[in-house]
Amino acid sequence: MSRTSRRKLLSALFVGFCALSVLLALVPLALILFFVVSQGIQSLNVAFFTHMPAPVGEAGGGMANAIVGTLILTALGSIFAVPIGILSGVYTSEYGGTRLASAIRFAADTLNGVPSIVIGVFVYGIAVLPFKQFSAMAGGLALGIMMIPIIARTTEELLLLVPGTMREGALALGATRARAVFSVVLPAALPGIITGVVLALARIAGETAPLLFTAFNNRFFTTKLNQPIASLTVQVYTYANSPYADWHRQAWAGALVLVSIVFLCSIFARLATRRLEAMRG
């Protein structure tokens, strides 16, 4: 066998190994999706989205309060985390050599590895105990804290990928450093930053532990931010641990809705990224 043939064979084996690795990585995801969809699709109906939970032991009802509560909690977390995360990423990318930037980067990496239940206990101590009240605001704060490090590190990495010539060109035209960053560099990285924000949303959408200590749960419909509020994750957790077969059925339906929310967020991120890239091009 010639040297060229050996190189081609080695290249084909490497490509085949990479393709096999991708397939092996996708197998657990495919199995989870298949199981959730097969179990949950038969339990979804109009009542699930429009009705309140039925009394304990009774069949029927839905999770309308939990669906609305999940949307409120994720919105509160985003309002709290997105500005802080993006501004932190901008600072660490523009002043990367300073001690404060190193401290922010270290804090973000550390916070990203903290278990969610620890964040829940922390927010319980600062936002629940002093007011002696579980609330949607406390739940949103806990989810926002989890989002900040993801958004900050994603923003930093994407801003560093923007060519330095764009920043230099803006400065050469007389723009201040802040104006160059927010009018030239940040818009150039905006598609990727949006993707990072959506990934952070997908991360918090499935969290249960921090909400048990902060938002708690509510079997009734409420949109008051200073009151306990329902969420899909806590509702699914409660129903899955119950002895009632109908609640188990609804737990699978709730899991399917959660997966669908994450899937729709991913599609929205892709569409937004393509739209922004087309407008910029």
Backbone as a ProteinNet text record, in pm:
[ID]
protein_1_A
[PRIMARY]
MSRTSRRKLLSALFVGFCALSVLLALVPLALILFFVVSQGIQSLNVAFFTHMPAPVGEAGGGMANAIVGTLILTALGSIFAVPIGILSGVYTSEYGGTRLASAIRFAADTLNGVPSIVIGVFVYGIAVLPFKQFSAMAGGLALGIMMIPIIARTTEELLLLVPGTMREGALALGATRARAVFSVVLPAALPGIITGVVLALARIAGETAPLLFTAFNNRFFTTKLNQPIASLTVQVYTYANSPYADWHRQAWAGALVLVSIVFLCSIFARLATRRLEAMRG
[TERTIARY]
85.2	0	89.3	58.5	138.6	110.5	200.2	185.7	57	23.5	-99.9	-222.3	-221.6	-335.3	-351.6	-237.8	-244.9	-301.9	-261.4	-312.8	-462.3	-506.2	-649.4	-727.1	-670.6	-737.4	-745.7	-635.4	-634.9	-736	-743.8	-839.6	-982.8	-1010.8	-1145.9	-1182.5	-1085	-1111.5	-1139.6	-1064.4	-1085.1	-1221.8	-1259.8	-1391.6	-1502	-1483.7	-1583	-1595	-1480.6	-1482.6	-1555.8	-1533.6	-1602.6	-1753	-1792.3	-1934.9	-1998.5	-1926.3	-1978.4	-1992.3	-1897.4	-1904.7	-2026.8	-2053.8	-2171.8	-2299	-2306.4	-2425	-2442.3	-2331.6	-2340.2	-2384.6	-2341.6	-2383.2	-2530.5	-2584.3	-2724.1	-2819.4	-2768	-2856.1	-2930.5	-2861.4	-2938	-3043.4	-3008.1	-3104.9	-3225.2	-3200	-3310.7	-3399.5	-3339.1	-3417.7	-3502.6	-3442.9	-3518.1	-3635.5	-3609.7	-3716.6	-3825.6	-3786.9	-3886.2	-3972.3	-3908.9	-3983.4	-4077.5	-4027.2	-4110.8	-4227.5	-4200.1	-4306.9	-4409.1	-4363.1	-4456.6	-4544.4	-4488.9	-4566.6	-4653.1	-4603.7	-4673.7	-4776.7	-4757.3	-4846.9	-4988.7	-5002.6	-5136.1	-5209.3	-5136.7	-5198.6	-5227.5	-5180.8	-5204.6	-5342.5	-5411.8	-5541.4	-5564	-5675.7	-5704.6	-5717.6	-5776.7	-5796.4	-5664.1	-5559.9	-5430.3	-5377.9	-5405.3	-5355.2	-5450.9	-5575.6	-5675.6	-5736.5	-5725.6	-5789.6	-5689	-5742.1	-5662.1	-5646.8	-5549.9	-5535.5	-5662.2	-5694.8	-5812.3	-5779.7	-5882	-5857.2	-5784.5	-5717.4	-5637.3	-5722.7	-5677.9	-5746.8	-5845	-5882.6	-5976.7	-5903	-5964	-5905	-5937.7	-5857.2	-5882.7	-5803.7	-5844.4	-5773.4	-5658.3	-5583.3	-5470.7	-5363.9	-5275.4	-5165.1	-5157.5	-5271	-5271.7	-5195.2	-5213.8	-5143.6	-4993.2	-4949.4	-4806.7	-4741.4	-4811.6	-4757	-4735.9	-4837.2	-4824.7	-4716.5	-4711.3	-4610.7	-4468.7	-4448.3	-4315.4	-4274.3	-4367.1	-4336.4	-4302.2	-4375.2	-4347.7	-4210.9	-4178.5	-4051.5	-3932.8	-3943	-3833.1	-3818.7	-3932	-3925.3	-3858.1	-3893	-3829.3	-3679.3	-3643.6	-3501.9	-3426.1	-3488.3	-3423.3	-3407.4	-3511.4	-3503.3	-3390.1	-3369.7	-3264.2	-3125.2	-3114.8	-2983.7	-2926.7	-3010	-2958	-2874.6	-2925.4	-2840.5	-2710.6	-2718.6	-2598.7	-2500	-2550.6	-2462.8	-2393.8	-2468.8	-2409.5	-2307.5	-2341.4	-2247.2	-2122.3	-2138.6	-2021	-1932.3	-1995.3	-1917.7	-1846.1	-1910.9	-1847.8	-1725.6	-1739	-1627.3	-1509.7	-1536.2	-1426.3	-1358	-1429.5	-1366.8	-1286.7	-1334.5	-1267	-1153.6	-1166	-1064.4	-1016.6	-983.9	-949.5	-826.8	-736.4	-613.6	-622	-735.4	-748.3	-781.5	-757.6	-789.5	-939.3	-1017.5	-1162	-1216	-1163.4	-1208.5	-1174.4	-1054.4	-1015.8	-1106.6	-1143.1	-1232.2	-1370.9	-1421.4	-1552.5	-1552.2	-1444.9	-1434.5	-1428.4	-1351.9	-1341.2	-1474.9	-1542.5	-1672.2	-1775.4	-1774.6	-1870.8	-1846	-1719.3	-1687.6	-1725.4	-1700.3	-1735.4	-1885.5	-1956.4	-2101.6	-2167	-2107.8	-2163.8	-2157.4	-2064.6	-2052.3	-2122.9	-2183.1	-2254.2	-2385.2	-2414.7	-2541	-2661.3	-2763	-2879.9	-2949.7	-2944	-3010.6	-2941.1	-2809.4	-2736.6	-2780.5	-2798.6	-2849.4	-2989	-3071	-3205	-3201.8	-3112.4	-3100.6	-3051.4	-2956.5	-2904.6	-3015.3	-3092.6	-3201.1	-3309.2	-3330.1	-3424.8	-3383.8	-3253	-3205	-3212.9	-3202.5	-3198.8	-3329.8	-3415.6	-3537.4	-3666	-3655.4	-3776.1	-3786.8	-3681.8	-3686	-3709.2	-3640.2	-3663	-3806.9	-3873.7	-4011.3	-4114.3	-4062.8	-4150.3	-4257.5	-4216	-4311	-4239.2	-4285	-4240.1	-4299.7	-4227.8	-4278.7	-4219.3	-4289.5	-4239.1	-4111.6	-4100.3	-3979.4	-3857.1	-3872.3	-3760.6	-3723.6	-3823.9	-3796.3	-3725.5	-3769.9	-3704.5	-3561.3	-3536.9	-3401	-3309.4	-3358.6	-3277.7	-3244.1	-3342.2	-3317.6	-3225	-3240.2	-3153.5	-3008.2	-2983.8	-2847.3	-2784.6	-2864.4	-2813.5	-2783.6	-2854.8	-2834.4	-2711.3	-2680.4	-2575.6	-2442.5	-2387.1	-2255	-2255.6	-2363.7	-2371.3	-2369.6	-2450.3	-2457.8	-2326.9	-2268.2	-2144.6	-2030.5	-2011	-1899.9	-1924.3	-2049.5	-2080.5	-2056	-2101	-2080.5	-1932.7	-1856	-1712.6	-1646	-1672.2	-1607.3	-1646.6	-1771.8	-1816.7	-1760.8	-1748.6	-1690.2	-1542.3	-1474.8	-1333.4	-1313.4	-1417	-1407.9	-1430.6	-1483.4	-1505.6	-1369.1	-1344	-1212.9	-1179.7	-1055	-1012	-1016.4	-1012.5	-1016.6	-1147.5	-1256.9	-1385	-1380.3	-1321.6	-1308.6	-1212.4	-1103.2	-1004.2	-1061.3	-1144.2	-1204.7	-1298.5	-1377.2	-1469	-1392.4	-1283.4	-1202.8	-1134.7	-1093.8	-1028.9	-1124	-1252.7	-1352.3	-1394	-1335.4	-1362.6	-1458.4	-1502	-1593.9	-1519.5	-1588.1	-1529.3	-1524	-1452.2	-1441.1	-1576.4	-1654.8	-1787.2	-1877	-1872.8	-1955.6	-1912.8	-1782	-1731.9	-1780.6	-1781.2	-1824.3	-1973.1	-2055.2	-2200.2	-2263	-2192.8	-2250.5	-2188.1	-2070.5	-2002.6	-1975	-1903.1	-1858.8	-1975.5	-2057.2	-2168.9	-2269.5	-2312.8	-2403.5	-2343.3	-2210.6	-2147.2	-2157.4	-2156.6	-2165.1	-2306.2	-2403.6	-2538.9	-2604.2	-2590.7	-2653.5	-2606.3	-2476.2	-2426.6	-2468.7	-2477	-2519.9	-2664.6	-2749.2	-2888.6	-2894.8	-2812.5	-2807.8	-2766.8	-2670.2	-2628.5	-2738.8	-2815.1	-2927.7	-3031.7	-3059.9	-3159.3	-3109.4	-2980.7	-2924.5	-2939	-2920.4	-2939.7	-3085.6	-3177.1	-3320.1	-3351.6	-3293.2	-3316.2	-3263.7	-3153.4	-3096.5	-3191.5	-3247.9	-3330.6	-3472.1	-3515.1	-3653.4	-3681.6	-3578.5	-3599.6	-3557.1	-3531.3	-3484.8	-3602.1	-3581.1	-3683.4	-3636	-3514.3	-3464.1	-3469.3	-3419.3	-3423.5	-3564.6	-3659.1	-3797.2	-3867.5	-3824.6	-3883.3	-3855	-3744.3	-3705.8	-3749.3	-3797	-3823.2	-3968.1	-4004.5	-4141	-4237.7	-4183.1	-4258.3	-4354.5	-4480.9	-4581	-4714.8	-4810.3	-4943.3	-5042.8	-5140.6	-5240.5	-5345.8	-5338	-5434.3	-5364.8	-5442.9	-5389.5	-5359.5	-5237.5	-5200.6	-5090	-5090.9	-4983	-4917.7	-4950.8	-4892.5	-4747.1	-4658.3	-4515.7	-4471.8	-4553.6	-4517.4	-4585.8	-4639	-4706.6	-4641.2	-4656.2	-4607.2	-4672.9	-4600.3	-4650.5	-4617.7	-4704.4	-4684.3	-4580.5	-4519.4	-4425.8	-4436.4	-4406.9	-4418.4	-4324.7	-4203.8	-4107.4	-4151.1	-4194	-4238.2	-4367.2	-4455.2	-4580.1	-4552.6	-4460.7	-4423.9	-4361.4	-4274.5	-4211.5	-4316.6	-4412.6	-4517.2	-4604.1	-4644.7	-4731.9	-4659.5	-4531.7	-4457	-4439.8	-4435.5	-4418.9	-4550.7	-4661.3	-4792.3	-4833	-4932	-4977.5	-5089.5	-5122	-5236.8	-5191.9	-5252.7	-5215.6	-5244.5	-5353.3	-5386.7	-5284.4	-5232.3	-5128.4	-4999	-4970.3	-4852.8	-4868.1	-4987.3	-5013.1	-4989.8	-5038.1	-5020	-4874.2	-4801.6	-4659.2	-4582.9	-4616.6	-4553.3	-4592.2	-4714.6	-4757.4	-4682	-4663.9	-4587.3	-4443.1	-4383.8	-4246	-4235.5	-4335.8	-4336.5	-4346.9	-4427.7	-4441.3	-4308.4	-4238.6	-4108.6	-4008.8	-4005.2	-3914.3	-3950.9	-4080.2	-4125.4	-4085.1	-4091.9	-4051.9	-3904.1	-3820.5	-3677.2	-3653.3	-3727	-3712.2	-3752.2	-3862.6	-3907.8	-3809.3	-3751	-3649.5	-3529.3	-3489	-3375.5	-3406.7	-3528.4	-3567.6	-3570.7	-3625.5	-3630.3	-3489.7	-3398	-3260.6	-3198.4	-3221.9	-3167.6	-3226.6	-3358	-3423	-3375.5	-3364.4	-3318	-3175	-3091	-2952.1	-2942.9	-3018.4	-3015.8	-3069.3	-3175.6	-3232.9	-3133.7	-3067.3	-2971.4	-2850.7	-2806.5	-2693.6	-2731.2	-2855.4	-2900.3	-2909.7	-2960.4	-2970.7	-2832.4	-2739.5	-2605.4	-2530.3	-2562.2	-2496.1	-2550.9
-120	0	125.7	215.6	336.4	431.8	531.6	629	708.7	743.9	818.8	737.9	608.4	522	511.3	500.5	492.3	620.7	734	861	872.9	829.6	833.7	740.2	622.2	527.4	583.5	642.7	701.5	815.9	898.5	1008.1	955.5	851.3	793.9	733.6	666.1	609.1	717.9	828	937.8	1001.6	1025.7	1083.6	989.4	859.3	761.9	756.8	767.6	770	892.9	1007.8	1131.1	1118.4	1061.1	1043.4	947.5	840.4	745.5	811.5	897.5	968.9	1060.1	1128.5	1215.1	1133.4	1018.1	932.9	882.9	843.5	796.4	908.9	1031.4	1144.5	1176.3	1149.7	1180.6	1071.6	951.3	840.8	871.1	914.8	946.2	1053.9	1158.2	1264.7	1210.7	1127.4	1071.6	982.8	903.4	815.2	895.8	999.4	1083.3	1149.8	1207.6	1274.4	1176.7	1058.3	958.9	917.5	894.4	848.8	957.6	1082.1	1191.7	1217.2	1218.2	1243.8	1131.3	1006.7	893.4	888.2	926.9	924.5	1048.9	1163.6	1288.6	1326.2	1283.7	1328.6	1277.4	1159.6	1103.7	1170	1249.8	1316.3	1462.5	1514.5	1655.4	1675.2	1774.9	1813.4	1960.9	2012.5	2154.2	2185.2	2093.8	2116.6	2131.3	2065.2	2073.5	2216.7	2290	2426.2	2531.8	2496.4	2597.2	2576	2457	2428.3	2432.7	2457.6	2456.7	2313	2285.5	2150.7	2105.7	1980.1	1923.5	1900.1	1891.6	1860.6	1728.4	1712.5	1592.7	1467.4	1373.6	1247.1	1244	1359.7	1364.1	1365.9	1301.3	1296.7	1424.9	1453.7	1571.4	1691.8	1805.7	1928.9	1953.7	2057.2	2093.1	2167.7	2232.6	2306.6	2449.4	2512.8	2649.6	2743.6	2727.8	2816.3	2794.6	2669.7	2639.9	2691	2683.1	2732.5	2883.3	2955.2	3100.2	3134.7	3060.4	3086.2	3066.3	2963.6	2940.5	3055.3	3105.1	3218.2	3343.5	3365.9	3482.6	3470	3352.9	3333.1	3349	3291.5	3305.1	3449.8	3520.2	3661.4	3744.1	3718.5	3790.9	3762.5	3635.4	3600.7	3669.7	3678.9	3744.3	3893.3	3957.5	4101.9	4132	4044.6	4065.2	4031	3923.4	3869.6	3924.6	3950.7	3988.1	4116.4	4227	4347.9	4328.2	4263.4	4242.6	4151.8	4044	3949.7	4011.4	4085.3	4145.9	4252.8	4339.4	4444	4384	4276.2	4210.1	4152.5	4091.1	4037.7	4146.1	4261.2	4373.8	4421.7	4434.1	4482.8	4385.7	4256.2	4159.3	4147.5	4175.2	4168.9	4294.5	4410.5	4536.4	4567.3	4520.4	4546.3	4413.2	4320.8	4185.2	4175.2	4272.5	4264.5	4321.4	4377	4437.3	4333	4369.1	4277.1	4254.7	4361.4	4347.9	4252.9	4261.8	4171.2	4026.8	4005.3	3869.1	3818	3907.6	3868	3834.5	3914.6	3888	3754.1	3729.1	3603.6	3483.8	3496.3	3388.6	3366	3475.8	3464.1	3399.1	3434.8	3376.3	3226.7	3186.7	3044.2	2967	3027.7	2960.8	2949.2	3059.5	3059.3	2961.6	2944.7	2852.5	2707.8	2679.5	2543.8	2520.3	2623	2607.5	2531.6	2428.8	2356.2	2449.8	2424.5	2512.5	2515.2	2405.2	2401.7	2495.8	2513.4	2606.5	2749.7	2781.2	2913.5	2933.7	2829	2838.3	2866.7	2799.2	2821.5	2963.6	3012.5	3148.3	3251.8	3239.3	3335.3	3320.5	3198.7	3177.8	3260.2	3267.3	3340.2	3490.8	3542	3688.1	3746.6	3663.5	3718.3	3653.3	3546.4	3479.9	3496.1	3458.6	3468.3	3610.5	3712.8	3848.2	3896.6	3851.3	3894.8	3792.5	3675	3567.4	3532.1	3524.2	3501.9	3447.2	3330.2	3283.5	3376.1	3395.9	3488.9	3459.8	3509.5	3497.6	3578.5	3692.7	3774.2	3697.6	3624.2	3544.7	3434.2	3371.2	3268.8	3326.2	3442.9	3507.1	3546.4	3590.9	3626.8	3505	3391.7	3269.4	3225.9	3229.6	3190.4	3290.4	3418.8	3520.2	3501.3	3465.7	3441	3326.5	3226.2	3114	3154.1	3252.2	3294.9	3383.9	3463.6	3565.7	3509.4	3403.7	3358.3	3305.5	3241.8	3190	3305	3407.4	3520.9	3599	3618.9	3697.2	3631.2	3502	3433	3420.7	3397.1	3389.9	3524.7	3632.6	3765.6	3798	3765.5	3793.7	3720.9	3591.2	3512.4	3561.4	3599.7	3644.8	3782.3	3870.3	4002.2	3990.9	3893.7	3874	3821.5	3759.5	3707.9	3815.8	3931.4	4040.1	4095.6	4110.5	4161.7	4296.6	4310.5	4435.4	4553.9	4527	4636.8	4714.4	4648.5	4718.4	4819.5	4781.2	4873.5	4987.5	4952.2	5053.6	5153.5	5102.6	5191.5	5291.3	5244.2	5333.6	5438	5396.9	5491.6	5592.6	5546.2	5636.4	5743.4	5712.4	5808.6	5905.8	5892.4	5985.9	5936.3	5811.6	5757.8	5731.3	5750.4	5714.6	5562.4	5514.6	5369.7	5306	5372.2	5319.5	5317.9	5424.5	5430.5	5325.5	5306.1	5204.3	5065.3	5039.4	4907.5	4886.6	4984	4964.4	4991	5060.4	5087	5004.2	4946.5	4869.5	4725	4709.6	4576.2	4491.5	4548	4471.3	4429	4516.8	4470.7	4360.4	4362.9	4258.8	4121.9	4120.3	3993.8	3961.9	4046.4	4031.7	3896.8	3842.6	3711.1	3603.3	3598.6	3498.5	3525	3652.9	3686.3	3643.4	3664.6	3620.5	3469.6	3397.7	3252.7	3215.9	3287.8	3261.6	3288.3	3395.1	3426.4	3315.7	3266.7	3159.6	3031.6	3003.3	2886.8	2900.3	3021.5	3043.5	3022.9	3068.5	3045.8	2896.7	2823.5	2679	2612.6	2666.3	2609.9	2627.3	2746.9	2773	2719.2	2694.3	2649.3	2515.5	2433.7	2302.2	2290.5	2401.9	2397.2	2382.1	2296.9	2272.6	2312.3	2271.6	2290	2434.4	2532.5	2669.7	2723.3	2674.1	2722.3	2664.3	2548.3	2490.1	2577.3	2651	2735.6	2880.2	2918	3059.8	3085.7	3036.8	3057.1	2956	2844.8	2736	2674.4	2697.8	2648.7	2709	2698.1	2751.7	2674.5	2613.8	2536.8	2627.3	2755.7	2850.7	2942.4	3005.3	3095.5	3231.4	3278	3410.5	3467.9	3598.6	3669.6	3771.9	3767.4	3860.3	3821	3916.6	3888.9	3871.9	3914.1	3901.3	3781.9	3691.1	3572.5	3446.1	3332.2	3206.3	3182.7	3123.8	3106.1	2965.4	2911.1	2776.8	2777.5	2662.2	2645	2501.6	2484.1	2351.4	2251.3	2293.5	2199.1	2147.9	2238.3	2196.6	2115	2153.6	2079.3	1937.9	1925.9	1792.9	1710.4	1771.8	1702.2	1652.9	1738.5	1702.1	1589.7	1601.7	1500.6	1366.9	1371.3	1246.7	1168.1	1238.3	1171.4	1134.9	1161.7	1133.5	987.6	937.5	799.4	787.7	896.3	896.5	879.2	783.1	754.3	872.4	945.8	1059.2	1171.1	1188.4	1289.3	1248.1	1117	1069.9	1101.8	1084.3	1114.4	1262.4	1347.7	1490.4	1532.3	1459.6	1490.4	1468.7	1362	1338.7	1448.6	1492.4	1601.4	1730	1758.4	1876	1867.3	1747.5	1730	1755.9	1712.2	1735.6	1884.3	1955.8	2100.2	2170.4	2127.8	2186.7	2164.3	2041.9	2011.2	2094.3	2111.5	2190.3	2336.3	2390.1	2529.6	2548.2	2455	2462.6	2451	2361.5	2342.5	2468.6	2530.5	2653.1	2768.2	2772.8	2875.4	2858.1	2733.8	2707.7	2748.7	2719.2	2758.8	2910.5	2977.7	3123.6	3182.3	3123.4	3172.6	3158.9	3044.7	3025.8	3126.2	3146.4	3239.8	3382.7	3419.7	3554.8	3575.8	3473.9	3484.4	3502.4	3424.9	3435.9	3571.1	3618.6	3747.7	3861	3858.9	3964.6	3958.2	3837.1	3823.9	3873.3	3845.5	3892.7	4045.8	4105.5	4250.9	4314.5	4251.2	4305.5	4289.5	4179	4157.2	4249.4
0	0	0	-91	-102.8	14.1	24.4	131.3	115.3	-10.1	-35.5	3.4	-27.1	7.6	158	229.8	376	435.7	380	429.5	403.9	286.4	256	347.2	374.6	464.4	605.3	652.9	786.5	795.5	690.7	689.4	691.4	612.9	610.5	745.6	810.6	942.9	1045.4	1038	1132.5	1113.2	986	958	1004.7	980.4	1024.3	1175.9	1245.7	1392.4	1443.8	1380	1420.2	1399.5	1284	1256.2	1356.8	1392.8	1492	1628	1663.3	1791.4	1796.3	1684.2	1678.2	1696.5	1629.2	1641.7	1784.7	1848.6	1987.2	2080.4	2051.6	2135.1	2116.5	1996.3	1968.4	2015.9	2040.6	2081.1	2211.4	2320.3	2442.5	2420.5	2342.9	2315.9	2241.2	2140.2	2061.7	2148	2236.4	2322.5	2421.1	2479.3	2573.5	2502.5	2385.2	2311	2272.6	2225.8	2186.1	2304.7	2419.9	2536.9	2588.1	2594.8	2643.8	2550.1	2419.9	2322.8	2322.9	2326	2322.9	2447.6	2563.2	2686.1	2702.5	2653.8	2678.6	2575.5	2449.6	2343.5	2364.5	2421.9	2443.1	2559.6	2637.3	2751.1	2725.4	2612.4	2580.7	2521.5	2568.4	2513.1	2545.1	2498.8	2520.2	2668.9	2744.5	2887.7	2961.3	2913.6	2980.2	2978.2	2871.4	2857	2912.1	2931.5	2968.5	3106.6	3164.4	3292.6	3406.3	3524.4	3646.1	3696.1	3785.4	3840	3913	3895.8	3963.1	4110.4	4196.2	4337.7	4353.9	4465.9	4490.9	4479.7	4400.1	4382.5	4268.7	4214.7	4103.7	3970.9	3871	3737.3	3661.7	3560	3476.2	3522.9	3474.3	3505.8	3410.5	3438	3352	3429.1	3355.2	3415.3	3362.8	3342.8	3289.6	3381.7	3511.1	3606.2	3602.4	3585.9	3583.1	3454.7	3343.1	3216.2	3223.3	3271.5	3285	3387.4	3496.2	3598.5	3546.5	3466.1	3407.9	3317.9	3237.8	3149.6	3231.1	3339.8	3424.7	3490.7	3542.7	3611.6	3517.1	3397.4	3301.8	3254	3240.4	3201.4	3310.6	3436.8	3547.2	3553	3535.2	3535.5	3423.6	3305.8	3192	3214.8	3268.7	3295.6	3392.3	3487.2	3586.2	3530.6	3451.6	3414.6	3284.9	3185.2	3052.7	3057.2	3114.4	3117.4	3194.6	3311.5	3392.6	3320.1	3262.2	3193.5	3073.5	2991.1	2871	2909.2	3004.8	3046.4	3110.9	3185.1	3243.8	3133.8	3031.6	2920.1	2842.6	2825.4	2756.1	2834.9	2964.6	3045.9	3041.7	3058.9	3061	2925.6	2816.5	2683.9	2652.9	2701.1	2671.3	2769.6	2891.6	2993.7	3052.2	2962.4	3003.9	3090.9	3085.4	3162.4	3302	3339.7	3472.3	3578.1	3702.8	3812.7	3825.8	3802.6	3814.3	3708.4	3585.7	3480	3514.2	3569.6	3610.6	3721.9	3814.9	3924.2	3871.2	3775.3	3717.1	3644.2	3569.3	3494.5	3588.9	3695.6	3793.4	3863.8	3899	3966.4	3875.5	3746.5	3652.7	3636.8	3624.4	3609.6	3735.6	3850.6	3976.7	3992.7	3964.4	3979.3	3883.5	3766	3667.6	3714.9	3807.4	3859.6	3991.4	4047.1	4174.7	4151.1	4229.9	4213.3	4228.4	4148.8	4149.8	4284.8	4358	4488.5	4586.8	4571.8	4658.3	4628.4	4501	4464.2	4521.2	4517.1	4574	4723.2	4796.2	4941.2	4967.7	4885.7	4903	4884.7	4777.2	4753.4	4859.6	4909.4	5018.9	5141.3	5163.9	5280.5	5265.8	5141.4	5124.7	5072.6	5012.8	4951.2	4999.6	5077.9	5128.7	5279.7	5351.9	5497.5	5548.8	5494.5	5547.5	5531.1	5424.2	5397.7	5444.9	5489.9	5538	5434.3	5307.3	5199.5	5075.7	5029	4897.8	4791.9	4680.9	4581.4	4444.5	4341.9	4205.5	4188.2	4256.1	4246.1	4294.6	4404.2	4455.4	4357	4296.7	4196.7	4075.4	4028.3	3915.1	3947.9	4071.1	4113.1	4109.7	4160	4159.3	4017.1	3928.7	3789.2	3721	3753.1	3694.4	3734.4	3860	3906.4	3828.3	3793.9	3716.1	3572	3520	3381.6	3365	3465.1	3451.3	3402.9	3466	3420.1	3276.9	3235.4	3097.9	2998.2	3024	2932.4	2933	3051.1	3061.2	2985.3	3004.1	2938.4	2788	2748.6	2605.6	2538.7	2602.2	2545.5	2533	2635.4	2630	2514.1	2501.2	2395.9	2257.1	2240.1	2108.8	2074.4	2171.7	2146	2111.2	2169.9	2138	1996.4	1939.5	1802.9	1697.1	1737.9	1642.4	1599.9	1469.8	1424	1486.6	1528.3	1590.7	1496.6	1365.5	1268.4	1275.4	1313.8	1324.8	1437.9	1549.1	1662.1	1626.9	1564.2	1526.9	1426.1	1332.7	1234.7	1300.2	1397.2	1467.4	1547.3	1612.2	1689.3	1597.1	1478.7	1384.6	1332	1329.4	1284.1	1394	1511.5	1619.1	1724.9	1716.3	1817	1946.9	2057.5	2186.5	2199	2298.8	2315.3	2344.1	2427.5	2459.9	2335.9	2258.1	2138.3	2035.7	2025	1931.9	1972.4	2102.9	2150.3	2126.7	2167.6	2164.9	2028.3	1939.8	1808.1	1696.9	1721.2	1616.1	1660.5	1771.1	1812.8	1861.9	1949.8	2005.6	1899	1806.2	1700.1	1614.2	1594	1513.3	1580.4	1712.4	1786.4	1832.7	1797.6	1849.9	1818.4	1696.7	1670.8	1766.8	1792.1	1886	2028.6	2066.1	2201.8	2223.9	2122.1	2132.9	2151.5	2078.3	2095.4	2237.4	2294.4	2431.3	2532.1	2509.1	2598	2592.2	2471.5	2457.5	2524	2512.7	2580.8	2732.5	2783.2	2926.7	2965.2	2878.7	2904	2905.6	2810.5	2806.8	2933.4	2987.1	3109.7	3227.6	3243.6	3361.2	3345.5	3221.3	3199.9	3266.1	3282.9	3341.7	3486	3553.5	3691.8	3789.2	3887.7	3989.5	4128.7	4163.7	4300.1	4348.3	4270.9	4324.2	4342.3	4261.5	4272.6	4394.6	4440.2	4561.3	4683.5	4681.6	4794.7	4777.2	4660.3	4634	4590.9	4472.6	4424.1	4484.8	4534.8	4595.4	4494.7	4506.3	4411	4450	4360.2	4386.5	4301.6	4364.6	4290.4	4227.6	4252.5	4197.9	4097.1	4014	3912.1	3973.6	3956.4	4006.3	3920.4	3906.9	3837	3929.7	4059.4	4155.6	4182.6	4168.4	4181.7	4325.8	4421.9	4562.8	4629.1	4548.4	4599	4542.4	4610.8	4551.7	4416.2	4324.2	4188.6	4140.5	4057.4	4004.6	3893.4	3869	3758.1	3707.6	3580.6	3520.8	3587.2	3616.9	3672.7	3810.3	3896.7	4030	4020.3	3928.1	3910.6	3861.3	3765.2	3715.7	3827.1	3905.7	4018.6	4118.1	4149.9	4246	4191.9	4065.9	4006.8	3989.5	3953.5	3932.2	4062	4176.3	4305.4	4371.7	4303.7	4362.7	4337.5	4410.7	4389.2	4286.2	4217.4	4127	3981.6	3913.8	3774.6	3683.5	3707.8	3622.4	3638.8	3757.7	3778.9	3708.9	3707.5	3633.3	3485	3432.6	3291.2	3263.2	3352.4	3332.2	3352.1	3435.5	3453.2	3322.6	3249.9	3120.1	3021.2	3025.3	2937.1	2970.1	3099.1	3138.5	3094.3	3103.1	3056.5	2906.7	2832.1	2687.8	2656.4	2732.1	2710.5	2740.3	2845.6	2877.3	2764.6	2713.7	2602.4	2480	2457.5	2341.7	2356.2	2478.5	2500.9	2467.9	2513.3	2483.7	2333.8	2268	2123.2	2047.3	2088.1	2021.9	2044.8	2164.3	2190.8	2099.3	2076.7	1989	1845.6	1800.4	1664.6	1653	1754	1752	1746.6	1821.6	1821.2	1682.7	1617.6	1482.9	1385.6	1391.7	1299.5	1323.9	1451.7	1483.4	1436.9	1453.7	1411	1259.9	1186.3	1039.6	994.8	1060.4	1022	1045.7	1161.2	1192	1099.3	1066.9	975.6	835.5	793.1	662.2	659.1	768.5	774.7	778.1	846.6	855.4	722.8	650	520.4	414.6
[MASK]
+++++++++++++++++++++++++++++++++++++++++++++++++++++++++++++++++++++++++++++++++++++++++++++++++++++++++++++++++++++++++++++++++++++++++++++++++++++++++++++++++++++++++++++++++++++++++++++++++++++++++++++++++++++++++++++++++++++++++++++++++++++++++++++++++++++++++++++++++++++++++

